[in-house]
Amino acid sequence: MTDAAPVTDATPAPAPQPAAAERERLLAEVAALPGLPGVYRYFDAAGGVLYVGKARNLKKRVSSYFQKDHGGTRIGAMVARVARLETTVVRTEAEALLLENNLIKTLNPKFNILFRDDKSYPYLKITGTRSADGPGALSASSCARVAYFRGAVDRKHRYFGPYPNAWAVKETIQLIQKVFRLRTCEDTVFANRSRPCLLYQIQRCSGPCVGLVSKDDYSRDVHDAERFLLGGQQEVIADLQSQMMSLADALEFEKAAAVRDRIGSLSRVLHQQSMEPSSLSTGDKDVDILAVRVAGGRACVNLAMVRGSRHLGDRAYFPSHVDDGAALSAAEADERADAPLAETAVLEAFITQHYLGQAVPPQLVVSHPVSEELIDTLAEASGVRVRATQQPREQKRIWLEMAEKGAELALARLLAEEGSQRERTRALVEALDLDLDPDGLRVECFDISHTAGEATQASCVVYESHAMQSAQYRRYNIEGVTGGDDYAAMRQVLTRRYARLAEARRQDAQDGAAEAAEPAPAKKGAARLPDLVLVDGGRGQVSMAREVFTELGLPLSVIVGVEKGEGRKVGLEELVFADGRDKVYLGHDSAALMLVAQIRDEAHRFAITGMRARRASVRTGGSKLEDIPGVGPRKRARLLQRFGGVRGVAAASVEELAGVDGISHELAEEIYRALH
């Protein structure tokens, strides 16, 4: 890593200006870089990360930024802000790609194309084993169960996916219930059944819990379901047809009709998937289709998943910093034969950030060409031979066209929504006569929620950059106030939210930062007083907010209360100000009121969901009994009935717990440890 100390000039000659000295130091550092593969990071004067890039030759790549005249381009704007450089030398380009990906996710640089790091895809899980281990009734351990799963996979069970969303998993589970009639109940429920449940009555389960299906038959159904999920639909249908004919020859016509219905269900599914499985090779059963569209300064990557030859649906991703990242990606084209377009830059950024560190299908179908080096590195990192196809044929071409259309529609919807939000933000700034750029408006809104004074909780939601910023939401547990006293709760949450900010502002004033001719750069992550502080309430809540801000020395002009109108009807709300201005009625069709109502409703939703969760935790002990292995619904009910609730269970001794029917001494000890 190269991070040289600033150079000082001890000669009597006049020292260069600070900016010039920093630039000279930076250029000297660039000149000393090695011609090896590695990763580089640019930082601004405040320590913020501007850009993270990789290079086959660090010296050549980094020097190109400072030796060329980029003029007023985005690259030039970024280079002008570079105050410090850090580099890391690696052995291979693959290592550089991995390190670059990790640093981008960790540092969130301002000029890189960034995708939200959301890899929590759902899976379909088949638990247990399909092997028959002797005569007798099926046990939970030998009777496979199909279930929805999200998390880290293991080798104990079989997992199918990932799926693009929960809906796709649940739809597949319903199909497996209907066609193969596998169980979905938990093991504790399965082990305590004395008669079949409703799913058996509606022919969605074969009733293994009470021995209504033999081990061999159930094992065959599990095997068929797995083959279906792995793409062997035609083999499954052929076996079912053979089974149907055998049953018909044996004059078991009712069973043959049931098998016929299974075949019909599978055939309808294949027809709905709009594909010809016979046209797909073995390597085409697991495919990801990636389509990208760029317009209006925004981009959309639509990812469609095909698993076991079944199209499972798609998911749209919207990166940030598209224009800046695309410009910088094009600047790195001197290491490649072709200069990447914005679409290609976005697509390559998505592939890097999405697939590194997780399972990769053997084939990617892409709407734009991507670097062969990137695909090779992805294959090396994943241990899977990966192919990328840009101009597919037959069925894969149909899938790509579907993904491209989905990307177009998703991007158009996003641009329309953002345009509407921008208009609402502009209307609110104009309605309140705020002297600021609408793009920089920051609003924080507070609400109090409780149930008759129980589990009081306050919420703070943030609106910035024309969107709700859920990552900045905060909840506050209100303690030490009389239950139901919303004014005291509001005082507490505002004090806790802004006391530290007020202290920082006072310290800056004492240091003379406000009067400095050239203000010092803002500290990274420094708190900012919002342009508006909305409180859900009328004059009472606004008066409480005014008292808090007066004590903290913060401006009162930012406080605005949302007062219910006559009859508490929606659209009749009025805005109440803490600095003495007259109330304002915006009008029921005002775009500004729509934005205020949107922010207020989000604060109310966030507060009430948190309050309900806290209330449930207080009343049920956070569902701790449900988390204890071996304590199923029946045992849990017996414990709660014996001791009158979770608190009573927690107060019981091990001996008392062991006295409950069905609770062994070992399980009683486990329950006691879990609740203490």
C-alpha positions as CSV (number, residue, x, y, z in Angstrom):
1,M,0.0,0.0,0.0
2,T,1.4,3.4,-0.9
3,D,0.3,6.2,1.4
4,A,3.3,8.6,1.7
5,A,3.4,11.3,4.3
6,P,3.0,14.9,3.2
7,V,6.2,16.5,1.9
8,T,7.4,19.6,3.9
9,D,9.6,22.3,2.5
10,A,12.2,23.7,5.0
11,T,14.0,26.0,2.5
12,P,13.6,29.8,2.9
13,A,11.8,30.0,-0.4
14,P,8.1,30.6,-0.3
15,A,6.1,27.4,0.3
16,P,3.6,26.5,-2.4
17,Q,-0.1,26.8,-1.7
18,P,-1.6,23.9,0.3
19,A,-3.6,22.6,-2.7
20,A,-0.5,22.8,-4.9
21,A,1.6,21.0,-2.4
22,E,-0.9,18.2,-2.0
23,R,-1.1,17.9,-5.8
24,E,2.7,17.7,-6.1
25,R,2.8,15.0,-3.4
26,L,0.0,13.1,-5.1
27,L,1.8,13.2,-8.5
28,A,5.0,12.0,-6.9
29,E,3.2,9.1,-5.3
30,V,1.6,8.2,-8.6
31,A,5.0,8.2,-10.4
32,A,6.3,5.7,-7.8
33,L,3.6,3.2,-8.3
34,P,4.6,-0.3,-9.5
35,G,3.6,-1.8,-12.9
36,L,1.7,-4.6,-11.2
37,P,-1.9,-5.7,-10.9
38,G,-3.8,-4.2,-8.0
39,V,-6.6,-2.0,-6.6
40,Y,-6.6,1.7,-6.1
41,R,-8.7,4.1,-4.0
42,Y,-9.2,7.8,-4.3
43,F,-10.1,9.9,-1.3
44,D,-11.2,13.6,-1.0
45,A,-10.0,16.1,1.6
46,A,-12.6,15.1,4.1
47,G,-11.6,11.4,3.9
48,G,-14.6,10.3,1.9
49,V,-14.0,7.6,-0.7
50,L,-14.4,8.8,-4.2
51,Y,-13.6,5.8,-6.3
52,V,-12.4,2.2,-6.1
53,G,-10.9,0.7,-9.2
54,K,-8.8,-2.3,-10.3
55,A,-5.9,-2.4,-12.8
56,R,-3.8,-4.8,-14.6
57,N,-1.0,-2.2,-14.4
58,L,-1.4,0.2,-11.5
59,K,1.1,2.7,-12.7
60,K,-0.3,2.9,-16.2
61,R,-3.9,3.0,-15.0
62,V,-3.6,5.5,-12.2
63,S,-1.3,7.8,-14.2
64,S,-3.8,8.1,-17.0
65,Y,-6.1,10.0,-14.6
66,F,-3.5,12.7,-13.9
67,Q,-1.6,13.0,-17.2
68,K,-4.7,13.6,-19.4
69,D,-6.8,16.7,-19.5
70,H,-10.3,15.6,-18.7
71,G,-11.7,19.1,-18.9
72,G,-15.2,19.6,-17.4
73,T,-16.1,15.9,-17.7
74,R,-17.3,13.8,-14.8
75,I,-13.8,12.3,-14.6
76,G,-12.2,15.7,-14.4
77,A,-14.6,16.6,-11.6
78,M,-13.6,13.5,-9.7
79,V,-9.9,13.9,-10.3
80,A,-10.0,17.6,-9.1
81,R,-11.3,16.3,-5.7
82,V,-8.7,13.6,-5.2
83,A,-6.6,14.5,-2.2
84,R,-5.2,11.1,-1.2
85,L,-4.5,7.8,-2.9
86,E,-4.2,4.3,-1.5
87,T,-3.2,1.2,-3.5
88,T,-3.0,-2.5,-2.8
89,V,-0.8,-4.8,-5.0
90,V,-2.2,-8.3,-5.7
91,R,-0.9,-11.3,-7.6
92,T,-3.5,-11.7,-10.3
93,E,-6.4,-9.9,-11.9
94,A,-8.8,-12.3,-10.2
95,E,-7.6,-11.2,-6.8
96,A,-7.9,-7.6,-7.9
97,L,-11.5,-8.2,-8.9
98,L,-12.4,-9.8,-5.6
99,L,-10.7,-7.1,-3.6
100,E,-12.3,-4.4,-5.6
101,N,-15.7,-5.9,-5.1
102,N,-15.2,-6.2,-1.3
103,L,-14.0,-2.6,-1.1
104,I,-16.9,-1.2,-3.1
105,K,-19.4,-2.9,-0.8
106,T,-17.6,-1.8,2.3
107,L,-16.7,1.8,1.4
108,N,-19.7,2.8,-0.9
109,P,-17.5,5.1,-3.1
110,K,-19.3,8.1,-4.6
111,F,-18.2,7.5,-8.2
112,N,-18.7,3.8,-8.5
113,I,-21.8,2.1,-9.8
114,L,-23.4,0.7,-6.7
115,F,-26.0,-2.0,-6.3
116,R,-27.8,-2.7,-3.1
117,D,-26.1,-5.7,-1.5
118,D,-29.2,-8.0,-1.2
119,K,-28.3,-11.7,-1.5
120,S,-30.9,-13.1,0.8
121,Y,-32.6,-15.1,-1.8
122,P,-35.2,-17.7,-0.8
123,Y,-34.8,-21.4,-1.5
124,L,-37.1,-24.4,-1.6
125,K,-35.9,-27.0,0.9
126,I,-36.6,-30.7,1.1
127,T,-35.7,-32.1,4.5
128,G,-35.3,-35.6,5.8
129,T,-34.5,-38.6,3.6
130,R,-36.4,-40.4,0.9
131,S,-34.9,-43.8,1.8
132,A,-37.2,-46.5,3.3
133,D,-35.7,-47.9,6.5
134,G,-37.9,-51.0,7.1
135,P,-41.5,-51.7,7.7
136,G,-43.8,-49.6,9.9
137,A,-45.2,-46.1,9.9
138,L,-43.2,-43.3,8.5
139,S,-41.3,-41.2,11.1
140,A,-40.6,-37.4,10.8
141,S,-36.9,-38.2,10.3
142,S,-37.5,-40.5,7.3
143,C,-40.4,-38.6,5.8
144,A,-39.2,-35.7,3.6
145,R,-40.8,-32.3,4.0
146,V,-40.9,-29.5,1.6
147,A,-40.5,-26.0,3.1
148,Y,-39.7,-22.4,2.3
149,F,-36.1,-21.5,3.4
150,R,-34.0,-18.3,3.5
151,G,-30.5,-18.3,4.9
152,A,-27.2,-20.2,4.6
153,V,-27.6,-23.6,3.0
154,D,-26.0,-26.8,4.4
155,R,-25.5,-30.4,3.3
156,K,-28.0,-31.9,5.7
157,H,-31.0,-31.1,3.4
158,R,-31.5,-30.6,-0.3
159,Y,-32.0,-27.0,-1.6
160,F,-33.5,-25.8,-4.9
161,G,-33.1,-22.3,-6.1
162,P,-32.3,-19.6,-5.5
163,Y,-35.7,-18.1,-6.4
164,P,-36.1,-14.4,-7.3
165,N,-38.8,-13.8,-4.6
166,A,-40.8,-15.5,-1.9
167,W,-43.9,-15.7,-4.2
168,A,-42.0,-18.0,-6.7
169,V,-41.1,-20.4,-3.9
170,K,-44.6,-20.6,-2.4
171,E,-46.1,-21.1,-5.9
172,T,-43.7,-24.0,-6.4
173,I,-44.5,-25.5,-3.0
174,Q,-48.2,-25.4,-3.9
175,L,-47.5,-27.1,-7.2
176,I,-45.5,-29.9,-5.4
177,Q,-48.4,-30.3,-2.9
178,K,-50.9,-30.6,-5.7
179,V,-48.9,-32.9,-8.0
180,F,-46.7,-34.9,-5.6
181,R,-48.6,-34.5,-2.3
182,L,-45.6,-34.0,-0.1
183,R,-46.0,-32.9,3.5
184,T,-45.3,-29.3,4.6
185,C,-46.0,-29.6,8.3
186,E,-43.4,-29.3,11.0
187,D,-41.8,-32.4,12.5
188,T,-43.5,-31.7,15.9
189,V,-46.9,-31.5,14.3
190,F,-46.2,-34.6,12.1
191,A,-45.1,-36.7,15.2
192,N,-48.3,-35.9,17.1
193,R,-51.0,-36.4,14.5
194,S,-53.6,-39.0,15.2
195,R,-55.7,-38.3,12.1
196,P,-54.9,-36.6,8.8
197,C,-55.2,-32.8,8.5
198,L,-57.2,-30.7,6.1
199,L,-54.4,-30.8,3.5
200,Y,-55.1,-34.6,3.1
201,Q,-58.8,-33.9,2.8
202,I,-58.2,-31.5,-0.1
203,Q,-55.7,-33.9,-1.7
204,R,-52.6,-31.7,-1.1
205,C,-50.9,-34.3,1.1
206,S,-50.8,-38.1,1.0
207,G,-51.2,-38.5,4.8
208,P,-47.8,-40.0,5.8
209,C,-48.3,-38.9,9.4
210,V,-50.9,-41.6,10.0
211,G,-49.6,-44.2,7.5
212,L,-52.0,-43.6,4.7
213,V,-49.1,-44.0,2.2
214,S,-46.4,-46.5,2.2
215,K,-42.7,-45.7,2.6
216,D,-41.9,-46.8,-0.9
217,D,-44.7,-44.8,-2.5
218,Y,-43.8,-41.7,-0.5
219,S,-40.1,-42.1,-1.3
220,R,-41.0,-42.4,-5.0
221,D,-43.1,-39.2,-4.8
222,V,-40.2,-37.3,-3.2
223,H,-37.8,-38.6,-5.9
224,D,-40.2,-37.5,-8.6
225,A,-40.5,-34.0,-7.0
226,E,-36.7,-33.7,-6.9
227,R,-36.4,-34.7,-10.5
228,F,-39.0,-32.2,-11.5
229,L,-37.2,-29.4,-9.6
230,L,-33.9,-30.4,-11.3
231,G,-35.4,-30.1,-14.8
232,G,-36.4,-33.7,-15.5
233,Q,-40.1,-32.9,-16.2
234,Q,-40.4,-35.1,-19.3
235,E,-38.8,-38.1,-17.5
236,V,-41.3,-37.6,-14.6
237,I,-44.2,-37.4,-17.0
238,A,-43.1,-40.6,-18.8
239,D,-42.8,-42.5,-15.5
240,L,-46.2,-41.3,-14.5
241,Q,-47.7,-42.4,-17.8
242,S,-46.2,-45.8,-17.3
243,Q,-47.5,-45.9,-13.8
244,M,-51.0,-44.9,-15.0
245,M,-51.1,-47.6,-17.6
246,S,-50.0,-50.3,-15.1
247,L,-52.8,-49.3,-12.7
248,A,-55.3,-49.3,-15.5
249,D,-54.2,-52.8,-16.5
250,A,-54.6,-53.9,-12.9
251,L,-58.2,-52.4,-13.0
252,E,-57.3,-49.9,-10.3
253,F,-59.0,-47.1,-12.2
254,E,-59.4,-44.6,-9.3
255,K,-55.6,-44.7,-8.7
256,A,-55.0,-44.4,-12.4
257,A,-57.3,-41.4,-12.6
258,A,-55.3,-39.7,-9.8
259,V,-52.1,-40.3,-11.7
260,R,-53.7,-38.9,-14.8
261,D,-54.6,-35.7,-12.9
262,R,-50.9,-35.4,-11.9
263,I,-49.9,-35.6,-15.5
264,G,-52.4,-33.0,-16.4
265,S,-51.1,-30.6,-13.7
266,L,-47.5,-31.0,-14.8
267,S,-48.4,-30.5,-18.5
268,R,-50.3,-27.2,-17.6
269,V,-47.3,-26.0,-15.7
270,L,-44.9,-26.6,-18.6
271,H,-47.3,-24.8,-20.9
272,Q,-47.5,-21.8,-18.6
273,Q,-43.7,-21.6,-18.5
274,S,-43.8,-20.9,-22.3
275,M,-41.0,-23.2,-23.2
276,E,-40.1,-26.5,-25.0
277,P,-38.0,-28.5,-22.5
278,S,-37.0,-30.8,-25.4
279,S,-35.2,-27.9,-27.0
280,L,-33.0,-27.3,-24.0
281,S,-29.7,-29.1,-23.4
282,T,-28.6,-30.4,-20.0
283,G,-26.4,-27.3,-19.5
284,D,-29.4,-25.0,-20.1
285,K,-31.5,-26.1,-17.2
286,D,-30.0,-23.5,-14.8
287,V,-29.6,-20.1,-16.5
288,D,-29.6,-16.5,-15.4
289,I,-30.8,-13.9,-17.9
290,L,-29.5,-10.3,-17.4
291,A,-31.0,-7.4,-19.3
292,V,-29.9,-3.8,-18.8
293,R,-31.5,-0.5,-19.8
294,V,-30.2,3.0,-19.1
295,A,-32.3,6.2,-19.5
296,G,-32.7,9.5,-17.7
297,G,-29.6,9.1,-15.7
298,R,-30.9,5.9,-14.1
299,A,-30.4,2.2,-15.0
300,C,-32.2,-1.0,-14.4
301,V,-30.7,-4.5,-14.5
302,N,-33.5,-7.1,-14.7
303,L,-32.4,-10.6,-13.5
304,A,-34.5,-13.5,-14.6
305,M,-33.9,-17.0,-13.1
306,V,-34.3,-20.3,-14.8
307,R,-33.9,-23.3,-12.5
308,G,-34.6,-26.9,-13.6
309,S,-35.7,-25.5,-17.0
310,R,-38.5,-23.6,-15.3
311,H,-38.7,-19.8,-15.5
312,L,-39.1,-18.7,-11.9
313,G,-39.6,-15.0,-12.5
314,D,-37.4,-11.9,-12.4
315,R,-36.2,-9.1,-10.1
316,A,-35.3,-5.5,-11.1
317,Y,-32.2,-3.8,-9.6
318,F,-31.6,-0.1,-9.7
319,P,-28.0,1.1,-9.2
320,S,-26.8,4.5,-8.0
321,H,-24.1,6.7,-9.5
322,V,-24.8,5.5,-13.0
323,D,-23.5,8.4,-15.0
324,D,-20.3,8.8,-12.9
325,G,-19.6,5.1,-12.8
326,A,-20.2,4.6,-16.5
327,A,-17.8,7.5,-17.4
328,L,-15.1,6.2,-15.2
329,S,-15.5,2.7,-16.6
330,A,-15.1,4.1,-20.1
331,A,-11.9,5.8,-19.0
332,E,-10.4,2.4,-18.1
333,A,-10.9,1.2,-21.7
334,D,-7.2,1.6,-22.4
335,E,-6.8,-1.8,-20.9
336,R,-9.4,-3.3,-23.2
337,A,-10.0,-3.4,-26.9
338,D,-13.4,-1.8,-26.7
339,A,-14.6,1.2,-24.7
340,P,-17.6,0.0,-22.7
341,L,-21.0,1.7,-23.1
342,A,-23.0,2.8,-20.1
343,E,-25.1,-0.4,-20.4
344,T,-22.0,-2.6,-20.4
345,A,-20.5,-0.8,-17.5
346,V,-23.7,-1.2,-15.5
347,L,-23.9,-4.9,-16.4
348,E,-20.3,-5.6,-15.5
349,A,-20.7,-3.8,-12.2
350,F,-23.8,-5.9,-11.4
351,I,-22.1,-9.2,-12.3
352,T,-19.1,-8.3,-10.1
353,Q,-21.1,-7.2,-7.1
354,H,-23.9,-9.8,-7.4
355,Y,-22.2,-13.1,-8.1
356,L,-18.8,-12.9,-6.4
357,G,-19.2,-14.8,-3.1
358,Q,-22.3,-16.8,-4.0
359,A,-23.4,-19.7,-6.3
360,V,-23.3,-18.9,-10.0
361,P,-25.3,-20.8,-12.6
362,P,-23.3,-22.4,-15.5
363,Q,-24.7,-20.0,-18.1
364,L,-25.5,-16.3,-18.2
365,V,-27.5,-14.8,-21.0
366,V,-26.8,-11.1,-21.3
367,S,-28.3,-8.3,-23.3
368,H,-24.9,-6.5,-23.8
369,P,-21.4,-7.9,-24.2
370,V,-19.3,-8.2,-21.1
371,S,-15.6,-8.7,-20.6
372,E,-14.3,-12.2,-21.1
373,E,-11.8,-11.6,-18.3
374,L,-14.6,-10.8,-16.0
375,I,-16.4,-14.1,-16.8
376,D,-13.1,-16.1,-16.5
377,T,-12.5,-14.5,-13.1
378,L,-16.0,-15.2,-12.0
379,A,-15.6,-18.9,-13.0
380,E,-12.3,-19.1,-11.2
381,A,-13.7,-17.5,-8.0
382,S,-16.8,-19.7,-8.0
383,G,-15.3,-23.0,-9.1
384,V,-18.0,-23.3,-11.8
385,R,-17.4,-23.2,-15.6
386,V,-19.4,-20.1,-16.6
387,R,-20.5,-19.2,-20.1
388,A,-21.9,-15.8,-21.2
389,T,-24.1,-15.7,-24.2
390,Q,-25.1,-12.3,-25.7
391,Q,-27.1,-13.4,-28.8
392,P,-29.0,-16.6,-27.8
393,R,-31.3,-18.6,-29.9
394,E,-34.7,-20.4,-29.5
395,Q,-36.0,-20.6,-26.0
396,K,-33.2,-18.5,-24.4
397,R,-33.9,-15.8,-26.9
398,I,-37.5,-15.7,-25.7
399,W,-36.3,-15.5,-22.1
400,L,-34.0,-12.6,-23.0
401,E,-36.7,-10.7,-24.8
402,M,-39.0,-11.1,-21.7
403,A,-36.2,-9.8,-19.4
404,E,-35.5,-6.8,-21.7
405,K,-39.2,-5.9,-21.7
406,G,-39.3,-6.2,-17.9
407,A,-36.3,-3.9,-17.6
408,E,-37.9,-1.3,-19.8
409,L,-41.1,-1.3,-17.9
410,A,-39.4,-1.3,-14.5
411,L,-37.2,1.6,-15.5
412,A,-40.1,3.6,-16.9
413,R,-42.0,3.0,-13.7
414,L,-39.1,4.2,-11.6
415,L,-38.6,7.4,-13.7
416,A,-42.3,8.2,-13.4
417,E,-42.3,7.7,-9.6
418,E,-39.1,9.7,-9.2
419,G,-40.6,12.5,-11.4
420,S,-43.7,12.6,-9.2
421,Q,-41.6,12.6,-6.0
422,R,-39.5,15.5,-7.4
423,E,-42.6,17.5,-8.1
424,R,-43.9,16.9,-4.6
425,T,-40.6,17.9,-3.1
426,R,-40.5,21.1,-5.2
427,A,-44.1,21.9,-4.2
428,L,-43.4,21.5,-0.5
429,V,-40.3,23.8,-0.8
430,E,-42.4,26.4,-2.5
431,A,-45.4,26.1,-0.2
432,L,-43.2,26.7,2.9
433,D,-41.1,29.3,1.1
434,L,-37.8,27.5,1.9
435,D,-34.7,29.0,0.6
436,L,-33.0,25.8,-0.6
437,D,-32.5,23.5,-3.5
438,P,-35.3,20.9,-3.6
439,D,-32.7,18.2,-4.4
440,G,-31.1,18.8,-1.0
441,L,-34.3,18.9,1.1
442,R,-34.0,16.6,4.2
443,V,-37.1,16.0,6.4
444,E,-37.2,14.0,9.7
445,C,-40.6,13.1,11.0
446,F,-41.5,11.8,14.5
447,D,-44.5,9.8,15.8
448,I,-45.4,8.2,19.1
449,S,-47.2,4.9,19.4
450,H,-48.5,2.8,22.3
451,T,-51.4,0.7,23.4
452,A,-53.1,2.4,26.4
453,G,-49.7,3.5,27.6
454,E,-48.1,0.1,27.1
455,A,-44.8,-0.4,25.2
456,T,-44.5,3.2,24.2
457,Q,-42.2,3.7,21.2
458,A,-41.2,6.7,19.1
459,S,-40.2,6.5,15.5
460,C,-38.0,8.8,13.3
461,V,-38.2,8.5,9.6
462,V,-36.1,10.4,7.1
463,Y,-36.9,11.8,3.6
464,E,-34.0,12.9,1.5
465,S,-33.0,12.9,-2.2
466,H,-36.7,12.7,-3.1
467,A,-37.2,9.3,-1.4
468,M,-37.7,7.7,2.0
469,Q,-34.3,6.6,3.4
470,S,-35.2,3.5,5.3
471,A,-31.6,2.8,6.3
472,Q,-31.7,6.0,8.4
473,Y,-34.9,5.2,10.2
474,R,-34.6,4.9,14.0
475,R,-36.9,3.7,16.8
476,Y,-36.7,4.9,20.4
477,N,-38.0,3.0,23.4
478,I,-39.6,5.5,25.7
479,E,-38.8,4.9,29.4
480,G,-39.5,6.9,32.6
481,V,-42.6,8.7,31.5
482,T,-46.2,8.2,32.5
483,G,-48.0,5.8,30.2
484,G,-50.0,7.6,27.6
485,D,-48.2,10.9,28.0
486,D,-47.4,11.6,24.4
487,Y,-46.0,15.1,25.2
488,A,-43.4,13.7,27.5
489,A,-42.6,11.0,25.0
490,M,-42.1,13.6,22.3
491,R,-39.8,15.6,24.6
492,Q,-37.7,12.6,25.3
493,V,-37.3,11.4,21.7
494,L,-36.4,14.9,20.4
495,T,-33.9,15.5,23.2
496,R,-32.3,12.1,22.5
497,R,-32.2,12.8,18.7
498,Y,-30.8,16.3,18.7
499,A,-28.9,16.8,21.9
500,R,-25.6,15.6,20.5
501,L,-26.1,17.6,17.3
502,A,-26.8,20.8,19.3
503,E,-23.6,20.2,21.3
504,A,-21.6,19.7,18.1
505,R,-23.0,23.0,16.7
506,R,-22.0,24.8,19.9
507,Q,-18.5,23.4,19.7
508,D,-18.2,24.6,16.1
509,A,-19.3,28.0,17.1
510,Q,-16.8,28.2,19.9
511,D,-14.0,27.1,17.5
512,G,-15.0,29.9,15.1
513,A,-15.7,27.5,12.2
514,A,-18.7,29.5,11.2
515,E,-16.7,32.8,10.8
516,A,-13.7,31.1,9.0
517,A,-13.0,32.5,5.6
518,E,-12.5,29.0,4.3
519,P,-14.6,26.6,6.2
520,A,-13.0,23.3,7.3
521,P,-14.2,20.3,5.4
522,A,-17.1,18.5,7.0
523,K,-16.3,15.5,9.1
524,K,-17.2,12.2,7.6
525,G,-20.5,11.0,8.9
526,A,-21.2,14.3,10.7
527,A,-24.8,14.8,11.8
528,R,-26.9,17.4,10.0
529,L,-29.8,19.4,11.2
530,P,-32.8,18.6,8.9
531,D,-34.5,21.3,6.9
532,L,-37.8,20.3,8.3
533,V,-38.7,18.5,11.5
534,L,-42.3,17.1,11.2
535,V,-44.2,16.1,14.3
536,D,-47.4,14.2,14.0
537,G,-49.6,16.5,16.1
538,G,-51.0,19.9,16.6
539,R,-50.2,22.8,18.8
540,G,-49.5,20.7,21.9
541,Q,-46.8,18.6,20.2
542,V,-45.3,21.6,18.5
543,S,-45.1,23.5,21.8
544,M,-43.2,20.6,23.3
545,A,-40.8,20.5,20.3
546,R,-40.4,24.3,20.7
547,E,-39.3,23.9,24.3
548,V,-36.8,21.2,23.4
549,F,-35.3,23.2,20.5
550,T,-35.1,26.3,22.7
551,E,-33.3,24.5,25.4
552,L,-30.9,23.0,22.9
553,G,-30.3,26.3,21.1
554,L,-31.6,25.0,17.7
555,P,-33.6,27.1,15.3
556,L,-37.4,26.9,15.7
557,S,-38.2,27.6,12.1
558,V,-37.6,24.0,11.1
559,I,-40.3,22.6,13.4
560,V,-43.7,21.9,11.7
561,G,-46.6,20.1,13.2
562,V,-49.2,18.2,11.1
563,E,-52.5,18.9,12.7
564,K,-55.6,16.9,11.9
565,G,-58.3,18.8,10.1
566,E,-62.0,19.1,11.0
567,G,-63.4,15.7,11.7
568,R,-59.9,14.3,11.3
569,K,-60.6,13.8,7.6
570,V,-57.8,13.0,5.3
571,G,-56.9,16.0,3.1
572,L,-57.9,18.6,5.6
573,E,-54.7,18.6,7.6
574,E,-53.1,22.0,8.5
575,L,-49.4,22.8,9.2
576,V,-48.6,24.4,12.5
577,F,-45.3,26.2,13.0
578,A,-43.2,26.6,16.1
579,D,-41.8,30.1,15.2
580,G,-45.2,31.8,15.4
581,R,-46.2,31.8,11.8
582,D,-49.9,31.3,11.0
583,K,-51.2,27.9,10.2
584,V,-51.2,26.8,6.6
585,Y,-53.8,24.8,4.8
586,L,-52.3,23.4,1.6
587,G,-55.4,22.0,0.0
588,H,-56.6,18.5,-0.3
589,D,-55.2,18.1,-3.9
590,S,-51.8,19.8,-3.1
591,A,-48.7,17.9,-4.1
592,A,-47.0,19.4,-1.0
593,L,-49.7,17.9,1.3
594,M,-49.4,14.5,-0.5
595,L,-45.7,14.5,0.4
596,V,-46.3,15.6,4.0
597,A,-49.0,12.9,4.3
598,Q,-46.6,10.3,2.8
599,I,-43.9,11.1,5.3
600,R,-46.3,11.2,8.3
601,D,-47.9,7.9,7.4
602,E,-44.5,6.3,7.0
603,A,-43.6,7.5,10.5
604,H,-46.9,6.2,11.9
605,R,-46.4,2.8,10.2
606,F,-42.8,2.5,11.4
607,A,-43.8,3.4,15.0
608,I,-46.8,1.1,15.2
609,T,-45.0,-1.9,13.8
610,G,-42.2,-1.4,16.3
611,M,-44.7,-0.9,19.2
612,R,-46.5,-4.1,18.3
613,A,-43.3,-6.1,18.2
614,R,-42.2,-4.7,21.5
615,R,-45.6,-5.3,23.1
616,A,-45.6,-8.9,21.8
617,S,-42.1,-9.4,23.2
618,V,-43.3,-8.1,26.6
619,R,-46.4,-10.3,26.6
620,T,-44.9,-13.5,25.3
621,G,-41.3,-13.3,26.2
622,G,-40.2,-12.7,22.7
623,S,-41.6,-16.1,21.6
624,K,-38.7,-17.7,23.3
625,L,-40.6,-21.0,23.8
626,E,-41.0,-21.3,20.0
627,D,-37.3,-21.1,19.5
628,I,-36.5,-24.0,21.8
629,P,-35.8,-27.2,19.9
630,G,-38.1,-30.0,21.0
631,V,-40.9,-27.7,22.2
632,G,-43.7,-28.0,19.7
633,P,-47.2,-26.6,19.7
634,R,-48.6,-29.2,22.1
635,K,-45.9,-29.0,24.6
636,R,-45.9,-25.2,24.4
637,A,-49.6,-25.1,25.0
638,R,-49.3,-27.5,28.0
639,L,-46.5,-25.3,29.5
640,L,-48.5,-22.1,29.1
641,Q,-51.6,-23.7,30.5
642,R,-49.8,-25.1,33.5
643,F,-47.9,-21.9,34.4
644,G,-50.3,-19.2,33.1
645,G,-47.9,-17.7,30.5
646,V,-44.3,-17.3,29.6
647,R,-43.4,-15.4,32.7
648,G,-44.8,-18.3,34.8
649,V,-42.8,-20.8,32.7
650,A,-39.6,-18.7,33.3
651,A,-40.3,-18.6,37.0
652,A,-40.7,-22.3,37.3
653,S,-37.9,-24.6,38.4
654,V,-36.5,-27.5,36.4
655,E,-38.4,-30.0,38.6
656,E,-41.7,-28.1,38.0
657,L,-41.1,-28.0,34.3
658,A,-40.4,-31.7,34.2
659,G,-43.7,-32.4,35.9
660,V,-45.6,-31.3,32.8
661,D,-46.8,-34.1,30.6
662,G,-44.4,-34.7,27.7
663,I,-41.5,-32.7,29.2
664,S,-38.5,-34.8,30.0
665,H,-35.9,-33.8,32.6
666,E,-33.4,-33.0,29.8
667,L,-35.9,-30.9,27.9
668,A,-36.9,-29.1,31.2
669,E,-33.2,-28.2,31.7
670,E,-33.0,-26.9,28.1
671,I,-36.2,-24.8,28.6
672,Y,-34.8,-23.4,31.9
673,R,-31.5,-22.4,30.3
674,A,-33.3,-20.8,27.3
675,L,-35.4,-18.6,29.6
676,H,-32.7,-17.5,32.0
